[in-house]
Amino acid sequence: MKRTYHLCLSAGDEVLFRDQEDYNRGFNCLAVALYNTGSTGLVESFMSTHFHQMAQTEVPKDLMFSFRMQYSMYFNRKYFRSGKLGEKHHFSMEVVGYNHMLAAASYTLRNALHHGIAPIPYAYPYCSANAIFMKEMGKSPCEKFLDPRHHRNHIGKTAEYPSSYKMSESGVFLRETVLDIPQMENMFVTPRAYNWYMTRKSSEEWETEQQKDNNNQPPINLSAIESGVKADNTERMLIYENGKSDYKRPSDIDICMEIDRTILPKYGKASIYLLTRQEKQQIAEQLYRNMHIGEKQIRRCLAM
């Protein structure tokens, strides 16, 4: 019997997604993992240091194993890396009841807002926020699909997936063809209500509402949803939620692309994982001087 879970995989001290291709491949791997395990995807958000999803599945660890195995093989091959990607154990919480589910879905979709990456959830491209009430919210669906003959270039030769999955020309499966968007729209009821949840402030009311479910589960809040994620603490995420963030500052993907496409060629290296400790230190000092970013962000982008 399927149950609903909030699942999160954290990268630990490195970055899971270094460029747009990685983000696209991450979602494609999730799409295939959902199909392989007979699971139903509801909402998700891919961040540079971690990834959230809410899914209905019989065995959540099988779903996460399938995703991690596929994506790790891709990532390790691309970046000449070896070993397991991400922290040893993923986070799992069963979601029980209507209000519990509303909170879990809302916090997942608002993840980029809480990490100061986007001013509103709809401004972040690597989550399913724009797939819900797409027509009613005035969002334009993808008009050109990638020919299925070329799907394998973006998901691998042996991946199995249904013909209902459609892929955009940029090489990512369309979220509205993979996830159970109608279920999410029924849960939020109206586009206006959905928009309100996407902009709603964190407060004790969220937890009070979840008590109505009588589910004997811990309430969904920022502390619970971000359990195990090292990027930001709860206090900082609440500051970001109030719009007090410099969205123009370099993001992890900006820094990773600067490293991978501009700096690494000067060292004659194809990946940060081929750099020596001394070379990484030199690059770190260069990034600090030229981009004025913090040590913590530099260290994870260089996997130091």
FENWOSUL-V402783 format. One record per helix or strand. SS is the DSSP state (A for helix, B for strand). FROM is the first residue (numbers start at 1). LEN is the number of residues. Records with the same first field share a line. If there is no record, write none. Layout:
SS: FROM-LEN / FROM-LEN
This chain:
B: 3-8 / 40-7 / 50-8 / 91-4 / 127-1 / 145-1 / 167-2 / 173-1
A: 20-17 / 60-20 / 98-12 / 111-4 / 121-3 / 129-3 / 148-3 / 152-4 / 175-4 / 181-8 / 191-9 / 204-10 / 222-4 / 234-8 / 252-16 / 272-3 / 277-15 / 295-7
